[in-house]
């Protein structure tokens, strides 16, 4: 039996459920699996941090969280590690909450 995926669009960067007083939709298992695969990095330190984060919070990631994580995963290993280890701060302040979650 095939599962049905309902796509929701955001309004002004806020998920429709959040606008209506509900919580933002959680990403589907296929999207989470793709994120887990992308989190496999060449630097062991990044691997460990990302794996721990996904184990703790992967099942509750929203599409907005996943989009921020995608943006971080576009960075090189060294750039990502500099952000996670607090050697540098992100140029985009909207990534700060996700970085704090990765750091803790």
Steps between C-alpha positions, in 0.01 A plus 500: 500500500647837400501780750346831407705814555317827534711796400449821694622836394617762739368850526761764570744238629252361754344159454120505453439299816698753701289781360182319601624436853627144441858384487708501180492174302774247568710390203416165344722193561644512147614860545655406836683206340642731231614743770666217693687401185612859435623527859769242428803722479872459437588640843430268793419789736221621270372143461475457876325832561251454216427138590436590865273786392294281267470225758369748756283720278465340157147372557376847591670707227272735313546596137646834613755315718587271211547798267739663748690174538521472121657846492760398757575178313589703191806629687837331484598276791739761637247783476235287672737396776606862559133591554421199721812550711428873543816609319277711276141617506263468205465792261128418492357548850200279417731197525593578863220294665593189301866550577422527870308174480795336325741636761300367796 
